[in-house]
Amino acid sequence: MNPITYVAANDIGGVFDRGQEQAYIAGGTNLLDLMKEHVMRPQTLVDINGLELSDIVASADGGLLLGATARNADTAYHRLVQDGYPVLTAAILAGASPQIRNMASNGGNLLQRTRCHYFYDTAVACNKRQPGSGCSAIGGLTRQHAILGASPQCIATHPSDMCVALAALGAVVHVQSAAGQRQIAFADLHRLPGDHPEQDTTLAPGELITHIALPPAAQFAAHSAYLKFRERASYAFALVSVAAMLDIGDDGVVRQARLAVGGVAHKPWRVAAAEAALVGHRPDTAVFAQAAALLLAGAVGQGENDFKITMAARAVVRALQQALQGTHDNMHERDPKELT
């Protein structure tokens, strides 16, 4: 048995400077699993549920602030999210199960770790778990693994649905530590593995996510879609997922577009050139296919997951077609075989 110190923080100033072996806990839906499997062994758990970080409120610029300890379910069903950011509601509801969404926090969702089988199996080598030990996934079972942004050190994927929508929305993450406060553009929060796959994010030791800022997105509310393809109808991580949003003018021409893909890389995948390829055009399948090609340029499979390249391209086109038709209930999952 590993001894653990538990601390319930009642003010934000009391959570810092407890050493690098501490971990913050809110819902604990991923952290506790990792602790049970001996993948993570923090010496101190700092419970942050007593902090005032659960509000979901409109911001002064017309956007929205999501508290870090607000539960995923509360976020998905909040009227301001449903009305102004339907792609985020759809993405959250595509993840996990109702019970887990009731417990999981927004900040924890951003920081959840890969579901790579080799990462969870402490009997095999994993550079993410033990730097320098090797990557057992390369040459192994790779159906769930990355086709973009991977390295010889790691081919794991980021598991979050919520993060795919946040990436497309251009969210900004607000963090605090003993050194003060700072803001991180969502695109800069998660890292590609490179030579240091053990570093999932750009957070400094001890930094705490306090809230997530969403920019105004009313122009996309009428034409958005979140599409997820997975092995079974519920409680499964994405083989490929897509967040797509279109701003279409009265003349039928795309004025702005946002695209992000999940299940394909160590972080949600977004490419500015793919979005730019949609702007100024009347939306159709050919234009959507061009955007998909730009978004997935450079994709490389590991053999067992080569199908993801085709699946992702078709999923992007499908998601854009759904967004073009208008925001709707797009939570009825498709069989992955449709896109292979």
C-alpha positions, 0 to 999 in steps of 0.5 A, a space after each residue: 500500500 502506498 501512503 497518500 496525503 489528502 488535503 482539501 483546499 478551501 482557498 486557491 492560495 493554499 493549493 500551491 508549493 506542496 512539491 512536485 509529487 502532488 496532484 490536483 483532484 476534482 472528479 478523479 475519473 482518470 486520475 484514480 484509475 491511473 493510481 489504481 494501475 500504479 501508472 501515477 503515484 502522487 504523494 499528495 492529493 489536493 482536493 480543489 472542489 472547495 475552490 470557487 471554480 465551478 461557475 459557467 458565466 458570460 464573459 465581458 467580450 460576449 464569450 463564455 467562461 467555463 469553470 475548471 471544476 464545473 462538471 462535464 454534464 453541467 457544462 454540456 446542458 448549460 443553456 449558454 453552452 447549448 445555445 451558443 456552442 452546440 458543438 461543445 455540447 455534442 462533443 461532451 455528450 459523445 464522451 464516456 457515460 452519463 455517470 462519468 460525465 456527472 463526476 468529470 470536471 472540465 479541467 480534468 478533461 483537458 488533462 486526462 492521459 492517453 488510453 494507450 494499452 501499453 501506457 496502462 500496462 506497467 509490465 511493458 516499456 513505455 516512454 510516456 510512463 518511463 522516459 527512455 524505456 522504449 515504445 511497445 506500441 510501435 510494432 504492436 497493437 496500433 488500431 487506436 494509435 496516431 497517424 499524425 504528429 507521432 514520433 519514434 518515442 510515442 504514437 499515443 493519441 489524446 482521448 478527449 472529445 471535449 478537447 476537440 471542440 475546444 480546439 476548434 473553438 479556439 479556447 484559451 486556458 487560464 492557469 494559476 500557480 505560486 508564480 502568478 496567473 497566465 493564459 495559454 491558447 488551446 493550441 499550445 496547451 497539449 504537446 506533440 510527443 517529440 523526444 519527451 512524450 512524458 510531457 503531455 502539456 505545457 503546464 509548469 509543475 504546480 500550475 492549476 487550470 482555473 477556467 477555460 475562456 471561449 471566444 464569441 461563436 454565435 456566427 457558427 451556432 447554426 452550422 456546427 457538427 460533432 461526429 465520432 466514430 468508435 468501436 461500439 455505440 457508447 463508452 468508447 474512445 474515438 477512432 476518429 472524431 471531427 468538430 466542424 463549424 461553418 459561418 455561411 453568408 446570405 449569398 451561400 458563401 463560407 465566411 469562416 470555418 473551424 475544423 479539428 480532428 480527434 483520435 489521430 494525434 497526441 493532441 486535437 489536430 487543427 490546421 489553419 490552411 484547411 479552414 482557409 480552403 473553405 473560406 470564400 467558396 460555396 460549400 460542396 463535397 469537392 471543397 470539403 474534400 480539399 479541406 480534408 486533404 489539407 487537414 490530414 496532409 502527412 498522415 502516416 499509419 502504423 499498419 494496423 491503423 492505416 484505415 484511419 487515414 481514409 476514415 478521417 478524410 471521409 469523416 471530415 467531409 461527413 461532418 462538414 456536410 452535417 454542419 452545412 445542413 444545420 446544427 442538429 442532434 448528431 449524436 447518433 453514432 455511425 458504424 466505423 465500417 461506413 468510412 473504411 
